[in-house]
Amino acid sequence: IETFHGNVYLMGTARTEHELQRAAEIASVVGGVRRVVSFMQVRQPPTPYYAAAPSPPTPDYRAVQPDADGQMLAGSSQ
């Protein structure tokens, strides 16, 4: 907030349009204020960023193979 010869200059951001209007209303009723100039803006909420989640690994069913006796062995049969 800056003042100069009865002029009030509002600068910055407000969370809502109502908050912005309320700031100007309050400034306008202060004694000696002739004019209120608002350079305030309503702050926009941040845009959410959605990163793609990594795909779950595809199971490799070849990782466990039975041997000649039917026992399960770890490893690849490639």
MOUR-V966603 format. One line per field, one symbol per residue. ss: DSSP state (A for helix, B for strand, O for the rest). burial: b if it has 16 or more other C-alpha atoms within 10 Angstrom, else e. A space follows every 50 residues. Layout:
ss->???
burial->???
This chain:
ss->OBBBOOBBBBOOBBOOAAAAAAAAAAAAOOOOOOBBBBOOBBOOOOOOOO OOOOOOOOOOAAABBBOOOOOBBBOOOO
burial->eeeeeebbbbeeebeeeeebeeebeebbeeeeeebbbbebeeeeeeeeee eeeeeeeeeeeeeeeeeeeeeeeeeeee
